[in-house]
Amino acid sequence: MRPNKARDALAFCLGVELIGCLIQAAGTAKGDTLVFPGVGEILQAFLRLLGEGQTWRMIGTTLRHVLVSMVVSTVIGVTLGVAMGLSSFVRWLLQPLMAMLRALPMIVLIVIVMVMTKYERVPVIASTMILVPMIAEAACEGCRRIDRELIDVYRMNSGLNLTVLRHVHLPLMAGYLRQAWINAAGMAVKLAVSTEYLVQTRNSLGKAVHQSAYFFEYAEIYAFALIMILLVLLVSELPLLMMRRLQK
């Protein structure tokens, strides 16, 4: 392991410990060990949950919602973003829609989706609608920042097609898309769990958090939060691995 990676890993572990210290300090200041249990109690609940098959089924349900929404929003977002980057007319045409999706409160959007479709579809549809503007605007900005000379070179040999998009546009847009995916991954997990909480999706982390809150099992709530952090780290890496494979 190179020294910089070791330093980053150490900093990450210290960051996790910092979270535990903040929770412990909040419990001490508040004087409420029920809402702010000790770090040891949280870790015990975390390890216990990881040892239960039901927890992995709930993780699978939430992870499926997250991955489907990430894939769908990426396909739609990159397609719209490239179109917006190549055409100022399309960019101005879609700008009001993107602004509306960004500004619309999450709870309002979820309620609208709940009214319009079946509850089991809400986590994916609501998450996708919120993630699309994030990815589309990153793709648009990345496309607009591509050196025009490079665009002129491929135009001498070919028009815009999937091959050119894969080998020219996506690699040059990678920096913008990478940051958008990292942000979208965290947002996707939060959206999926929030919508699962509201619609009471069976065998999901959102349902589990609701049940833990109902029975005042706050240690389990923090343990589920740790699981969600791990999911964010996992999901944020998957698109980057897929992009590296596409570039080969």
C-alpha positions as CSV (number, residue, x, y, z in Angstrom):
1,M,0.0,0.0,0.0
2,R,1.4,3.4,-1.0
3,P,1.9,5.9,1.8
4,N,-0.8,8.3,0.5
5,K,-3.3,5.5,0.5
6,A,-2.4,4.5,4.0
7,R,-2.8,8.1,5.1
8,D,-6.2,8.3,3.5
9,A,-7.3,5.1,5.1
10,L,-6.1,6.3,8.5
11,A,-7.9,9.6,8.0
12,F,-11.1,7.8,7.1
13,C,-11.0,5.6,10.2
14,L,-10.3,8.6,12.3
15,G,-13.4,10.3,10.7
16,V,-15.5,7.3,11.7
17,E,-14.2,7.6,15.2
18,L,-15.0,11.3,15.1
19,I,-18.6,10.5,14.4
20,G,-18.7,8.2,17.4
21,C,-17.1,10.8,19.6
22,L,-19.7,13.4,18.5
23,I,-22.6,11.0,19.3
24,Q,-21.0,10.3,22.7
25,A,-20.6,14.0,23.4
26,A,-24.2,14.7,22.3
27,G,-25.4,12.0,24.7
28,T,-23.3,13.4,27.5
29,A,-24.5,17.0,26.9
30,K,-28.1,16.0,26.6
31,G,-28.0,13.5,29.4
32,D,-30.1,11.1,27.3
33,T,-28.5,7.7,26.7
34,L,-31.7,6.4,25.1
35,V,-31.5,8.8,22.1
36,F,-27.7,8.9,22.1
37,P,-26.5,5.5,23.2
38,G,-22.9,4.7,23.7
39,V,-20.6,3.8,20.8
40,G,-20.1,0.3,22.2
41,E,-23.8,-0.3,22.2
42,I,-24.1,0.9,18.6
43,L,-21.3,-1.4,17.5
44,Q,-22.9,-4.3,19.2
45,A,-26.2,-3.6,17.5
46,F,-24.3,-3.2,14.2
47,L,-22.6,-6.5,14.5
48,R,-25.8,-8.2,15.6
49,L,-27.7,-6.9,12.6
50,L,-25.0,-8.0,10.2
51,G,-25.3,-11.5,11.6
52,E,-29.0,-11.7,10.8
53,G,-30.3,-13.0,7.5
54,Q,-33.2,-10.6,7.6
55,T,-30.8,-7.6,7.6
56,W,-29.1,-8.8,4.4
57,R,-32.5,-9.2,2.8
58,M,-33.4,-5.7,3.7
59,I,-30.0,-4.5,2.4
60,G,-30.7,-6.3,-0.9
61,T,-34.1,-4.7,-1.3
62,T,-32.7,-1.2,-0.7
63,L,-29.6,-1.8,-2.8
64,R,-31.8,-3.0,-5.6
65,H,-33.8,0.3,-5.5
66,V,-30.6,2.3,-5.4
67,L,-28.9,0.5,-8.2
68,V,-32.0,0.6,-10.5
69,S,-32.5,4.3,-9.9
70,M,-28.8,5.0,-10.4
71,V,-28.7,3.1,-13.7
72,V,-31.9,4.6,-15.0
73,S,-31.0,8.1,-14.0
74,T,-27.5,7.7,-15.5
75,V,-28.8,6.6,-18.8
76,I,-31.5,9.4,-18.9
77,G,-29.2,12.0,-17.4
78,V,-26.2,11.4,-19.7
79,T,-28.5,11.3,-22.7
80,L,-30.2,14.6,-21.8
81,G,-26.9,16.1,-20.7
82,V,-25.1,15.4,-24.0
83,A,-28.1,16.7,-25.9
84,M,-28.1,19.9,-23.8
85,G,-24.3,20.2,-24.2
86,L,-24.5,19.9,-28.0
87,S,-27.5,22.1,-28.5
88,S,-28.3,25.4,-26.8
89,F,-31.9,25.1,-27.9
90,V,-32.3,21.8,-26.0
91,R,-30.4,23.2,-23.1
92,W,-32.8,26.2,-22.7
93,L,-35.8,23.9,-23.4
94,L,-35.0,21.6,-20.6
95,Q,-33.6,24.1,-18.1
96,P,-37.0,24.9,-16.5
97,L,-37.7,21.2,-16.0
98,M,-34.3,20.6,-14.4
99,A,-34.8,23.6,-12.2
100,M,-38.2,22.4,-11.1
101,L,-36.9,18.9,-10.2
102,R,-34.1,20.5,-8.3
103,A,-36.2,22.9,-6.4
104,L,-39.2,20.7,-5.7
105,P,-39.1,19.5,-2.0
106,M,-38.4,15.8,-1.8
107,I,-41.4,15.0,0.3
108,V,-43.7,16.8,-2.2
109,L,-42.3,14.8,-5.1
110,I,-42.6,11.5,-3.2
111,V,-46.2,12.2,-2.3
112,I,-47.0,13.0,-6.0
113,V,-45.3,9.8,-7.1
114,M,-47.2,7.9,-4.4
115,V,-50.5,9.2,-5.8
116,M,-49.6,8.4,-9.4
117,T,-48.2,4.9,-9.2
118,K,-48.0,1.7,-7.0
119,Y,-46.1,2.0,-3.7
120,E,-43.5,-0.6,-4.6
121,R,-42.4,1.6,-7.6
122,V,-42.1,4.8,-5.6
123,P,-38.5,4.3,-4.3
124,V,-37.1,3.9,-7.8
125,I,-39.2,6.5,-9.6
126,A,-38.9,9.2,-7.0
127,S,-35.1,8.7,-6.7
128,T,-34.7,8.7,-10.4
129,M,-36.5,11.9,-10.9
130,I,-34.3,13.7,-8.3
131,L,-31.0,12.2,-9.6
132,V,-31.6,12.9,-13.3
133,P,-30.9,16.7,-13.0
134,M,-27.7,16.1,-11.0
135,I,-26.3,13.8,-13.7
136,A,-27.7,15.7,-16.7
137,E,-26.2,19.0,-15.6
138,A,-22.8,17.4,-14.9
139,A,-22.9,15.7,-18.4
140,C,-24.0,18.9,-20.0
141,E,-21.1,20.9,-18.4
142,G,-18.6,18.2,-19.2
143,C,-19.8,18.1,-22.8
144,R,-19.5,21.9,-23.2
145,R,-16.0,21.9,-21.8
146,I,-14.7,19.4,-24.3
147,D,-12.0,21.0,-26.5
148,R,-13.6,22.0,-29.8
149,E,-10.5,20.9,-31.7
150,L,-11.0,17.3,-30.5
151,I,-14.6,17.5,-31.7
152,D,-13.5,18.7,-35.1
153,V,-11.0,15.8,-35.4
154,Y,-13.7,13.1,-35.0
155,R,-16.1,15.0,-37.2
156,M,-13.6,14.6,-40.0
157,N,-14.0,10.8,-39.8
158,S,-17.4,10.2,-38.3
159,G,-20.6,11.8,-37.0
160,L,-21.8,11.4,-33.5
161,N,-22.7,7.8,-32.7
162,L,-22.4,5.4,-29.8
163,T,-18.8,4.5,-30.6
164,V,-17.8,8.2,-30.6
165,L,-19.8,8.8,-27.4
166,R,-18.1,5.9,-25.7
167,H,-14.5,6.6,-26.8
168,V,-14.5,10.4,-27.1
169,H,-17.2,12.1,-25.1
170,L,-17.5,9.9,-22.0
171,P,-13.7,9.8,-21.2
172,L,-13.5,13.6,-21.6
173,M,-16.5,14.1,-19.4
174,A,-15.3,11.6,-16.8
175,G,-14.3,14.2,-14.2
176,Y,-17.7,15.9,-14.2
177,L,-19.6,12.6,-14.2
178,R,-17.4,11.1,-11.4
179,Q,-18.3,13.9,-9.0
180,A,-21.9,13.8,-10.0
181,W,-22.0,10.0,-9.4
182,I,-20.4,10.4,-6.0
183,N,-23.0,12.9,-5.0
184,A,-25.8,11.0,-6.6
185,A,-24.8,7.8,-4.8
186,G,-25.3,9.4,-1.3
187,M,-28.5,11.0,-2.4
188,A,-29.8,7.8,-3.9
189,V,-29.4,5.9,-0.7
190,K,-31.1,8.6,1.4
191,L,-33.9,8.9,-1.1
192,A,-34.4,5.2,-1.3
193,V,-34.5,4.8,2.5
194,S,-36.8,7.9,2.9
195,T,-39.3,6.6,0.4
196,E,-39.2,3.1,1.8
197,Y,-39.9,4.7,5.2
198,L,-42.9,6.6,3.9
199,V,-44.5,3.8,1.8
200,Q,-43.5,1.1,4.3
201,T,-41.7,-1.1,1.7
202,R,-41.5,-4.7,3.0
203,N,-38.0,-6.1,3.8
204,S,-36.3,-2.7,3.3
205,L,-34.0,-0.6,5.4
206,G,-36.6,2.2,5.5
207,K,-39.1,-0.1,7.0
208,A,-36.5,-1.3,9.5
209,V,-35.7,2.2,10.6
210,H,-39.4,2.9,11.1
211,Q,-39.8,-0.2,13.3
212,S,-36.7,0.7,15.3
213,A,-37.9,4.2,15.9
214,Y,-41.4,2.9,16.9
215,F,-39.8,0.7,19.6
216,F,-37.3,3.3,20.6
217,E,-34.3,1.1,19.5
218,Y,-32.0,4.1,18.8
219,A,-28.9,1.9,18.8
220,E,-30.3,0.0,15.9
221,I,-31.1,3.3,14.1
222,Y,-27.4,4.3,14.3
223,A,-26.4,0.8,13.3
224,F,-28.6,1.0,10.2
225,A,-27.0,4.4,9.5
226,L,-23.6,2.7,9.5
227,I,-24.9,0.2,7.0
228,M,-26.2,3.0,4.8
229,I,-22.8,4.7,4.9
230,L,-21.2,1.4,3.6
231,L,-23.9,1.2,0.9
232,V,-23.0,4.8,-0.2
233,L,-19.3,3.9,-0.5
234,L,-20.2,0.7,-2.5
235,V,-22.6,2.4,-4.9
236,S,-20.3,5.4,-5.5
237,E,-17.6,3.1,-6.7
238,L,-19.6,0.9,-9.0
239,P,-20.2,3.5,-11.8
240,L,-16.5,4.4,-11.7
241,L,-15.5,0.8,-12.2
242,M,-18.0,0.5,-15.1
243,M,-16.6,3.6,-16.7
244,R,-13.1,2.2,-16.5
245,R,-14.2,-0.9,-18.2
246,L,-16.0,1.0,-21.0
247,Q,-12.9,3.0,-21.6
248,K,-10.8,-0.1,-22.2
